[in-house]
């Protein structure tokens, strides 16, 4: 398994906090040969509490956990980083790693689109929608989320281990 890893950084826009310390990692085509085995891959590297579904069409983020998303089938355009963020086109086999606080929403998707989500050590996750009243608590929660021990794609040798310090 080998892929190009692209990093993105997003600032707090006053609604979506994003994560000023950790970049978003996009693993292009990391599982293109076996997208149907993405959930097993994440689970093997101790990214658990996994699910298969879609992505909400409204801006949201998780302030108490990082999240990995892998496209199992189809394609989608996901906006990452809030309203001022970036639209990223994802295809089967692509994986995106979102640090705690990173806003994301689905802009469009093919009819066969399915995505797998998982969380380090099987952490539970919350759902924040970018309400002004939740921001102070969300910022505190984001600052307390630990860096995972393993990269969800490559385990102990993955790029997350060097890019997230």
C-alpha positions as CSV (number, residue, x, y, z in Angstrom):
1,X,0.0,0.0,0.0
2,X,1.5,3.3,-1.1
3,X,-0.1,6.7,-1.7
4,X,0.6,10.4,-2.0
5,X,-0.2,12.3,1.2
6,X,-1.3,15.9,0.9
7,X,-1.7,18.2,3.9
8,X,-4.1,21.1,4.5
9,X,-4.4,23.6,7.3
10,X,-7.5,25.5,8.2
11,X,-7.9,28.5,10.5
12,X,-10.6,29.0,13.1
13,X,-13.3,30.9,11.2
14,X,-15.2,31.9,14.3
15,X,-17.8,29.2,13.7
16,X,-15.8,26.1,12.9
17,X,-12.6,25.9,15.1
18,X,-10.6,23.5,12.9
19,X,-7.3,22.6,14.4
20,X,-4.4,25.1,14.4
21,X,-1.9,22.5,15.5
22,X,-2.6,19.5,13.3
23,X,-3.0,19.3,9.5
24,X,-5.7,17.4,7.6
25,X,-4.0,14.5,5.8
26,X,-5.3,13.3,2.5
27,X,-4.1,9.8,1.5
28,X,-4.8,9.7,-2.3
29,X,-5.6,6.2,-3.5
30,X,-4.2,4.6,-0.3
31,X,-6.7,1.7,-0.5
32,X,-7.6,1.9,-4.2
33,X,-6.8,-1.8,-4.7
34,X,-9.0,-2.9,-1.8
35,X,-11.5,-0.2,-0.9
36,X,-14.0,-2.8,0.5
37,X,-11.4,-3.7,3.1
38,X,-11.0,-0.2,4.5
39,X,-12.8,-0.8,7.7
40,X,-10.7,-3.9,8.5
41,X,-7.6,-1.7,7.7
42,X,-8.6,1.0,10.2
43,X,-9.6,-1.5,12.8
44,X,-6.3,-3.4,12.4
45,X,-4.4,-0.1,13.2
46,X,-6.7,0.4,16.3
47,X,-9.0,3.0,14.7
48,X,-12.3,1.5,15.8
49,X,-15.9,2.4,16.6
50,X,-16.2,2.2,12.8
51,X,-19.3,2.7,10.7
52,X,-20.2,2.7,7.0
53,X,-22.6,5.3,5.6
54,X,-22.4,8.8,4.1
55,X,-21.3,12.3,5.2
56,X,-23.8,14.9,6.5
57,X,-24.6,17.7,4.1
58,X,-24.2,20.3,6.8
59,X,-21.0,21.7,8.4
60,X,-20.1,19.7,11.5
61,X,-17.0,18.6,13.5
62,X,-16.0,16.5,16.4
63,X,-14.3,18.3,19.2
64,X,-13.5,15.2,21.3
65,X,-11.9,12.9,18.8
66,X,-10.0,12.8,15.5
67,X,-11.7,11.0,12.6
68,X,-10.6,9.0,9.6
69,X,-12.8,8.7,6.6
70,X,-12.2,6.3,3.7
71,X,-14.2,6.1,0.5
72,X,-15.4,2.5,0.2
73,X,-17.3,3.1,-3.1
74,X,-18.3,5.9,-5.5
75,X,-17.1,9.4,-5.2
76,X,-18.0,12.6,-3.3
77,X,-17.0,16.2,-3.0
78,X,-16.4,17.1,0.7
79,X,-15.9,20.6,1.9
80,X,-13.3,20.6,4.7
81,X,-12.4,23.5,7.0
82,X,-15.8,25.2,7.2
83,X,-17.4,27.7,4.9
84,X,-14.0,29.2,4.1
85,X,-12.4,25.8,3.6
86,X,-11.6,23.7,0.6
87,X,-13.8,21.4,-1.6
88,X,-11.9,18.1,-1.9
89,X,-13.0,15.4,-4.5
90,X,-12.7,11.9,-3.1
91,X,-12.9,8.6,-4.9
92,X,-13.0,5.0,-3.9
93,X,-9.7,4.2,-2.1
94,X,-9.0,7.7,-0.9
95,X,-8.7,8.3,2.8
96,X,-8.9,11.6,4.7
97,X,-7.7,12.1,8.3
98,X,-9.4,14.9,10.1
99,X,-7.9,16.2,13.4
100,X,-10.4,17.1,16.1
101,X,-12.2,20.3,15.4
102,X,-12.0,20.1,11.6
103,X,-15.3,21.0,9.9
104,X,-16.6,18.9,7.1
105,X,-19.7,18.4,5.0
106,X,-20.8,16.6,1.8
107,X,-21.3,18.9,-1.2
108,X,-22.2,16.2,-3.6
109,X,-21.9,12.4,-4.0
110,X,-22.4,9.7,-6.6
111,X,-25.4,7.3,-6.0
112,X,-23.1,4.5,-5.0
113,X,-21.1,6.6,-2.5
114,X,-20.2,4.9,0.8
115,X,-17.6,6.0,3.3
116,X,-16.1,4.3,6.3
117,X,-15.4,6.3,9.5
118,X,-13.4,5.3,12.5
119,X,-11.8,6.9,15.6
120,X,-8.5,6.2,17.4
121,X,-8.7,3.6,20.1
122,X,-12.5,3.4,19.4
123,X,-13.2,6.8,21.0
124,X,-16.7,8.0,21.2
125,X,-17.3,11.2,19.2
126,X,-19.6,14.1,19.6
127,X,-21.3,16.1,16.9
128,X,-20.8,19.9,16.9
129,X,-22.6,22.1,14.3
130,X,-20.7,25.3,14.7
131,X,-23.0,27.1,17.1
132,X,-21.3,30.1,18.7
133,X,-22.3,29.0,22.2
134,X,-20.5,25.7,21.9
135,X,-17.2,27.2,20.7
136,X,-15.5,27.8,24.1
137,X,-16.1,24.3,25.3
138,X,-15.2,22.9,21.9
139,X,-11.8,24.7,21.9
140,X,-11.1,23.2,25.4
141,X,-12.1,19.7,24.3
142,X,-9.9,19.9,21.1
143,X,-6.9,20.9,23.1
144,X,-7.2,17.8,25.2
145,X,-7.6,15.2,22.4
146,X,-4.4,13.1,22.4
147,X,-2.3,12.3,19.3
148,X,-3.1,8.7,18.3
149,X,-0.4,6.1,18.7
150,X,-0.9,4.7,15.2
151,X,-1.6,6.1,11.7
152,X,-5.0,4.7,10.6
153,X,-3.5,3.5,7.2
154,X,0.1,2.6,7.9
155,X,0.2,1.9,11.7
156,X,3.4,2.8,13.5
157,X,5.3,3.8,10.4
158,X,2.7,6.2,8.8
159,X,3.0,9.8,7.9
160,X,0.6,10.9,10.7
161,X,3.3,9.9,13.2
162,X,5.7,12.5,11.7
163,X,3.2,15.2,10.6
164,X,1.2,15.2,13.8
165,X,3.6,16.3,16.6
